[in-house]
């Protein structure tokens, strides 16, 4: 569901010195620019449930404690696009719309207020899409109470 929704509605990337990161309700996507011609043997990537470490050609690009816990067995990294980009996919353990990461690492690579706002809007619309599969929310605009995953309609009859 996330892939289809994201393909139609786009992503909200948070730019960093090494590339960018973005998120859906289920996943965190990290794109790291690396020197052209980098080989997989020159990449050391450790993806644990609470931390990440990425070294390319011996140079540390990302290292630290993740904003929230992930499923380490489902984390992957791939060297793509003419060996000049590393894509990392982390699976969130908390997959609620209200779980919008404000940074990739604790205190590092924080989304500014505008980007954070846009990320939260996307996650709320993604939640609405899951709850209402017959509708298309990919181009929808949202205003009002969307922080924390949007309003709770569960007690309405």
KAHUZI-V567555 format. One record per helix or strand of 3 or more residues. SS is the DSSP state (H for helix, E for strand). FROM is the first residue (numbers start at 1). TO is the last residue. Records with the same first field share a line. If there is no record, write none. Layout:
SS->FROM-TO + FROM-TO
This chain:
H->2-9 + 40-42 + 72-74 + 113-131 + 147-149
E->19-23 + 27-33 + 43-47 + 51-56 + 59-66 + 76-80 + 85-92 + 103-105 + 108-110
